[in-house]
Amino acid sequence: MIKRRYILEFEQMYFKAANVTRLKQTSLNFTITIINKTMASAKIKSYSFCMVILLFLSVSFNTYAGKTVTNASSKDSLLQKAYILHIMHRVANWQLNAWNITGFKHPKVDWTNAACYTGLYALADMPGNEKYLATLVNIGNDLKWGTGRDRFFADDYCIGQTYSLLSIKYHDKKMIAPFILQADSIVNNPHTESLEWKNRINLREWAWCDALYMGPTALSYLSTATGDLKYLNTATKLWWKTTGYLYDPGEKLYFRDGSYLQKKEKNGKKVFWARGNGWVLAGLVRVMENMPANYPDKAKFEKLYKDMAARIASLQQPDGSWHASLLDPESYPVKETSGTGFYCYALLWGLNHGLLDQKTYWPVVKKAWAALNDCVHPDGMLGYVQPIGAAPDAVTYNSTEVYGIGAFLLTGTQLYEYVSKHPQAK
C-alpha cells in the first residue's frame, strides 16, 4: 500500500494542480486505488517509483485544469478551503461508515459519541452538508431525544448541546423537551457538596475537568435555544465552583480531578493531562459562544480563556501537537490528536472572535492543523487519539476514538471560517 504520507502529499498536489470545483473526489480515490493495485501486482517496493507516478499524475491534473502548479509548500495547500472541506468529509465519512458497518462502539447517548456529535454538527451546519444533519436527527429520534441514565452526571447530558443546536436549526421544541425537564432539576439542585474525589461525587457535581465540556456547554446551548438565562447562569456558577477547586492559577491549567492535586510526573512536575485541559478550553469557548454581549461574567471568562490560551500555546511541541502530558512530554513522546484537536479548535475560535492576535496564534494553529492532518489514515480514520482515560497515557498510529473525530471536525470548521475571512493567510 502507498505509505500514508505519500498519499497526503499527493492529495496536497492534487488540490494545488487541479480546479477542485471541476474534479470530483472520486477521481482522487480511483487514482489511489489504481496505484495500490499496480504496486501490489508488480510487487513494487520502491516508494521513489511511487512518487514518480504521483508526480506524473499531478502534472496530468494540472493540464486538465488548465493551471500551473505553484511553488507553494504543502503546508499552504492544507489551508485551502477545498482541501479543508475535503479532509473533514473524509474523516467524518470514515466515522459514519464505521457506525454503519460495525455499529456504535459506545451507546449512542454516551459522552464519547456526544463529543463526536458536536463536531459532526459543526460540519453539518456548513452549506451542502445536510446528510450529516440527517444522521444527527436520526440519532435523536432513536433516543427519543433523551439523555443518559444519571440525571446529574454531566457525561450523561453532554448530548444536550447537540439537541439544542438541532432544535434551533429546525425550530422544533420537541428535540429539547425532555432535556428542559432535566435541566430544570439541575438548576434547582443546591450543588453544595465538596468536589473531593470520593463518594462518586462525579454523579452529582462537576468534580473533574472533563465535565466542563459536558455539563456547562449543554446548559449554555439550552439557554440559547429557550431564551432563558437561568441555564447559562447555573453553568456559570458551577463553572467557577469547579475552577476554584481544580484550576492552578500559577500554571494556568486544570488538574483532572482532586486525586491529582499532589501527583507528579516522572520529571517531578505536576500532572496536567492534555485532553483534560482540551476539554476545558473547548468547553470554555462553547460556553462563551452562548453569552450575551452584556453578560456579567463575560469579561471574567474571557480573561480565563486568554490566560489558558497563552499557556497552552507555550506548551506546543516542535511537531505541532501537544503530547498526552503537558509538562512531561518527553515521557509521552508521541503526538496526541484529541487534546491537539480541542486546543486548535479553541484557539481558532479565539482568532475568529477577535480575542487572540493573529501574529501570535496563527503560527500555532497552522502547525497544529498540519500535525492533525498527518495523523489521518488514507481511509479517513484519525489516529493517535488517546483511549478513554483520566491521565496521560500512550497512543499509537492506530489509536482512534469518536471524540477525537469530533475535535478534528470542530477544528476544521473554525479553520474554514478563518481562511474564508483571511484569504491571504499562509
C-alpha positions in Angstrom: 0.0 0.0 0.0 1.1 3.6 -0.6 2.5 5.0 2.6 0.3 7.5 4.3 2.5 10.5 3.9 2.8 9.9 0.1 -1.0 9.8 -0.2 -1.3 13.1 1.8 1.4 14.6 -0.4 -0.5 13.6 -3.5 -3.7 15.0 -2.2 -2.0 18.3 -1.5 -0.5 18.3 -5.0 -4.0 17.4 -6.3 -5.6 20.5 -4.7 -2.8 22.7 -6.0 -2.8 21.3 -9.5 -6.5 20.9 -10.1 -9.5 23.1 -10.1 -11.3 21.1 -7.4 -14.7 22.6 -8.3 -14.4 20.7 -11.6 -12.8 17.5 -10.4 -14.7 15.0 -8.2 -13.3 13.5 -5.1 -13.9 10.1 -6.7 -11.2 10.8 -9.2 -8.7 11.0 -6.3 -9.9 7.8 -4.7 -9.9 6.0 -8.0 -6.4 7.1 -8.8 -5.1 6.0 -5.4 -6.8 2.6 -5.9 -5.1 2.1 -9.3 -1.7 2.9 -7.8 -2.2 0.5 -4.9 -3.3 -2.3 -7.3 -0.4 -1.6 -9.6 2.1 -1.7 -6.9 0.7 -4.8 -5.3 0.5 -6.8 -8.6 4.0 -5.7 -9.6 5.3 -6.3 -6.1 6.8 -2.8 -6.2 8.7 -1.9 -3.0 10.2 1.4 -4.0 8.4 4.5 -2.9 10.6 6.6 -5.1 8.8 4.9 -8.0 5.5 5.7 -6.3 6.5 9.3 -6.2 7.3 9.3 -9.9 3.7 8.1 -10.5 2.4 10.8 -8.2 4.4 13.5 -10.0 3.1 12.3 -13.4 -0.5 12.4 -12.1 -0.1 15.8 -10.6 1.1 17.2 -13.9 -1.8 15.4 -15.7 -4.3 17.0 -13.3 -2.6 20.3 -13.8 -3.0 20.0 -17.6 -6.7 19.1 -17.1 -7.4 22.1 -15.0 -5.5 24.5 -17.3 -3.4 25.8 -14.5 0.3 25.9 -13.5 1.3 24.2 -10.3 2.6 26.8 -7.9 5.6 26.5 -5.8 3.6 26.9 -2.6 4.5 24.5 0.2 2.3 21.5 1.1 1.6 23.4 4.3 0.0 26.1 2.3 -2.2 23.6 0.4 -3.5 22.4 3.8 -5.0 25.8 4.2 -7.0 25.8 1.0 -10.8 25.8 1.6 -11.3 23.0 -0.8 -8.8 20.8 1.0 -10.1 21.7 4.5 -13.6 20.6 3.4 -12.3 17.5 1.7 -10.3 16.3 4.7 -13.3 17.0 7.0 -15.5 14.9 4.7 -13.0 12.1 4.6 -12.7 11.9 8.4 -16.5 12.3 9.0 -17.4 9.8 6.4 -15.0 7.3 7.9 -16.8 7.6 11.2 -20.3 7.3 9.6 -19.2 4.3 7.7 -17.8 2.7 10.9 -21.1 3.2 12.6 -23.0 1.8 9.6 -20.8 -1.2 9.2 -19.8 -2.2 12.7 -22.3 -0.3 14.8 -21.8 2.1 17.7 -18.9 1.1 19.9 -20.4 3.0 22.8 -24.1 3.7 23.4 -25.5 6.4 21.2 -26.2 8.6 24.2 -22.7 8.2 25.7 -20.4 11.2 26.2 -17.9 9.8 23.8 -20.4 9.9 20.9 -21.9 13.1 22.2 -18.5 14.8 21.9 -18.3 13.5 18.3 -21.8 14.9 17.6 -20.6 18.4 18.4 -18.0 18.2 15.6 -20.4 16.5 13.3 -23.0 19.2 13.8 -20.4 21.9 13.2 -19.7 20.3 9.8 -23.4 19.7 9.1 -24.1 23.4 9.7 -22.0 24.3 6.7 -23.9 24.7 3.4 -24.1 21.5 1.4 -23.6 19.1 4.3 -27.2 18.1 5.1 -26.5 14.4 5.2 -24.7 14.9 8.5 -27.7 16.7 9.9 -29.9 13.8 8.9 -27.6 11.4 10.8 -27.9 13.5 14.0 -31.6 13.9 13.7 -31.9 10.1 13.3 -29.8 9.5 16.4 -32.0 12.0 18.3 -35.2 10.2 17.1 -33.7 6.8 18.1 -33.0 8.1 21.6 -36.4 9.9 21.8 -34.4 13.0 22.5 -33.4 11.6 25.9 -30.2 11.7 27.8 -28.3 9.2 29.9 -29.3 7.3 33.0 -27.9 9.6 35.7 -29.7 12.9 35.9 -26.9 14.9 37.5 -23.9 13.2 35.8 -22.5 15.7 33.3 -21.3 12.9 30.9 -24.9 11.7 30.6 -26.3 15.0 29.3 -23.4 16.1 27.1 -25.7 15.2 24.2 -28.0 18.0 25.3 -25.9 20.6 23.4 -26.5 18.9 20.1 -30.2 18.6 20.8 -30.3 22.3 21.5 -28.5 23.2 18.2 -30.8 20.9 16.2 -33.8 22.5 17.9 -32.6 26.0 17.0 -32.0 24.9 13.4 -35.3 23.1 12.9 -37.4 25.3 15.2 -38.6 22.1 16.9 -39.1 22.2 20.6 -39.7 18.5 20.9 -36.0 18.0 20.4 -35.3 19.7 23.8 -38.5 19.0 25.7 -37.0 16.1 27.8 -33.8 17.9 28.4 -35.6 21.0 29.6 -37.1 19.0 32.4 -33.8 17.5 33.3 -32.0 20.9 33.2 -34.6 22.4 35.4 -33.8 19.8 38.1 -30.1 20.6 37.7 -30.8 24.3 38.1 -32.8 23.6 41.3 -30.2 21.3 42.8 -28.3 23.1 45.6 -24.8 21.9 44.5 -23.3 22.4 47.9 -21.1 19.2 48.1 -17.3 19.3 48.3 -15.6 18.4 45.0 -13.2 15.9 46.7 -12.8 12.9 44.5 -14.8 10.4 46.7 -18.3 9.0 47.2 -18.9 9.1 43.5 -19.1 12.8 43.6 -18.9 12.9 39.8 -22.5 11.7 39.6 -23.7 14.9 41.3 -21.1 17.7 40.8 -18.7 18.8 38.0 -15.8 17.4 40.0 -13.5 16.5 37.1 -12.2 18.8 34.4 -13.7 16.8 31.5 -17.1 17.8 32.9 -16.6 21.3 31.7 -17.1 20.2 28.1 -20.1 18.1 29.0 -22.2 20.0 31.5 -21.9 23.8 31.1 -22.0 23.5 27.4 -25.3 21.6 27.4 -26.8 24.1 29.8 -25.5 27.1 27.8 -26.8 26.0 24.5 -30.2 25.3 26.1 -30.2 28.9 27.2 -29.8 30.0 23.6 -32.5 27.5 22.4 -35.0 28.6 25.0 -34.1 32.2 25.6 -33.9 31.5 29.3 -30.7 32.7 31.0 -31.3 30.5 34.1 -29.4 27.6 32.4 -26.4 29.8 31.5 -26.4 31.3 35.0 -26.2 27.8 36.5 -23.5 26.8 34.1 -21.6 29.9 35.1 -22.0 29.3 38.8 -20.9 25.7 38.6 -18.0 26.5 36.2 -16.5 28.8 38.8 -17.0 26.2 41.5 -15.1 23.6 39.6 -12.4 26.2 38.6 -12.0 27.2 42.3 -11.1 23.6 43.1 -9.2 22.3 40.1 -7.6 25.3 38.4 -3.9 26.1 39.2 -3.6 29.8 38.8 0.2 29.6 38.7 0.3 27.0 35.9 -2.9 28.3 34.3 -4.0 24.7 33.8 -6.6 22.4 35.4 -6.0 19.2 37.3 -8.0 16.3 36.1 -9.7 15.8 39.5 -9.0 16.1 43.2 -6.9 12.9 43.2 -4.3 14.5 41.0 -3.7 17.6 43.1 -0.5 16.1 44.7 0.6 13.7 42.0 3.8 14.2 40.0 5.1 13.2 36.6 8.4 11.2 36.2 10.2 14.5 35.8 8.8 15.8 39.1 6.3 18.2 37.6 2.6 18.4 38.2 0.3 16.1 36.2 -1.7 18.1 33.7 -3.4 16.0 31.1 -3.5 17.3 27.6 -7.0 16.1 26.7 -8.3 17.1 30.1 -7.3 20.7 29.5 -8.5 20.4 26.0 -12.0 19.6 27.3 -11.8 22.7 29.4 -10.5 25.1 26.8 -13.0 23.8 24.2 -15.8 23.9 26.7 -14.9 27.4 27.6 -15.3 28.8 24.1 -18.6 26.9 23.7 -20.0 28.5 26.9 -18.8 31.9 25.8 -20.4 31.4 22.4 -23.8 31.5 24.2 -23.1 34.6 26.3 -24.9 37.8 25.5 -22.6 40.8 24.9 -23.5 42.3 28.3 -23.4 39.1 30.3 -22.0 40.0 33.8 -19.3 37.3 33.8 -18.2 37.5 30.2 -15.0 39.5 30.9 -14.0 37.0 33.6 -14.5 34.1 31.2 -12.5 36.0 28.5 -9.6 36.6 30.9 -9.5 32.9 31.9 -9.6 32.0 28.2 -6.7 34.3 27.3 -4.6 33.1 30.2 -5.1 29.5 29.3 -4.6 30.1 25.6 -1.3 31.7 26.2 -0.2 28.9 28.4 -1.3 26.2 26.0 0.4 27.9 23.1 3.7 27.9 25.0 3.5 24.2 25.6 3.1 23.2 21.9 5.7 20.6 20.8 8.0 21.0 17.8 5.9 18.5 15.9 3.0 20.9 16.1 1.0 18.8 18.6 0.5 18.6 22.3 1.6 15.3 23.8 -0.5 13.4 26.4 1.3 15.1 29.3 1.6 18.9 29.1 4.5 19.3 31.5 6.3 16.0 30.8 6.0 15.5 27.0 9.3 13.5 27.0 7.6 10.7 28.9 4.9 10.5 26.2 7.0 11.3 23.1 4.2 10.9 20.6 1.6 13.4 19.3 -1.9 13.1 20.7 -4.8 14.2 18.5 -7.8 14.6 20.8 -6.1 17.2 23.0 -4.4 18.8 20.0 -7.8 19.0 18.2 -9.6 20.6 21.0 -6.7 23.2 21.5 -6.6 24.0 17.8 -10.4 24.4 17.7 -10.4 26.7 20.8 -7.5 28.9 19.6 -9.1 29.3 16.1 -12.4 30.2 17.8 -10.5 33.0 19.6 -9.0 34.2 16.4 -12.4 34.2 14.7 -13.9 36.2 17.6 -11.2 38.7 17.9 -9.9 37.6 21.3 -6.5 36.4 20.2 -4.0 38.3 18.0 -3.1 36.7 14.6 0.7 37.3 14.8 1.0 35.2 18.0 -1.6 32.4 17.5 -1.9 31.9 13.7 1.5 30.1 13.6 0.4 27.9 16.5 -2.8 26.7 14.8 -1.1 26.3 11.4 1.4 23.9 13.0 -1.3 22.1 14.9 -3.5 21.7 11.8 -0.6 20.2 9.9 0.1 17.8 12.8 -3.5 16.7 12.8 -3.6 16.1 9.1 -0.5 13.9 9.3 -2.5 11.6 11.6 -5.3 10.9 9.2 -5.1 7.5 7.7 -5.6 7.0 3.9 -9.1 5.7 4.5 -10.0 8.7 6.7 -9.5 7.2 10.2 -7.9 9.7 12.6 -5.1 8.1 14.5 -3.1 8.9 17.6 -6.2 9.5 19.7 -5.6 8.6 23.3 -8.1 6.0 24.5 -10.7 6.7 27.2 -8.8 7.5 30.5 -8.2 10.1 33.1 -4.5 10.8 32.8 -1.7 10.9 30.2 -1.2 7.6 28.5 0.4 6.0 25.4 -1.0 6.4 21.9 -0.3 4.8 18.6 -0.9 5.5 14.9 -3.9 3.1 15.1 -5.4 4.6 18.3 -8.8 6.2 17.5 -11.9 7.2 19.3 -15.1 9.1 18.3 -14.3 12.2 20.5 -11.1 12.7 18.5 -13.1 12.9 15.3 -15.4 15.5 17.0 -12.4 17.6 17.9 -10.9 17.3 14.4 -14.2 18.5 12.8 -14.6 21.4 15.2 -11.1 22.5 14.2 -11.8 22.2 10.5 -14.9 24.2 10.6 -13.2 27.0 12.6 -10.2 26.9 10.2 -12.5 27.1 7.2 -14.2 30.2 8.7 -10.8 31.8 9.4 -9.3 31.3 5.9 -12.6 32.5 4.4 -12.2 35.7 6.3 -8.5 35.9 5.7 -7.9 34.5 2.1 -4.2 35.7 2.2 -3.5 33.7 5.4 -0.4 31.5 5.0 
